[in-house]
Amino acid sequence: MTEIKKARKLKGLTVYDLAKSVGVTPGSISRIERGLVGISPAKAKKMAEALGLSVEQVLFPEEKAA
């Protein structure tokens, strides 16, 4: 499970809830969570705020902090 999906579930948000707050479709959230597509910096900021993550964690979810 990706960091984005974990954070969404911890916040008790559905894909639909997160999509609405970010301004994208639920399908887009699903593809972002699976790492199939990227996200614009502006949308990443909205997602980060909704999930309590940093923008970097949203933009680069595969990178782990050292």
Secondary structure by P-SEA (a helix, b strand, c coil): ccaaaaaaaaacccaaaaaaaacccaaaaaaaaaccccccaaaaaaaaaacccccccccccccccc
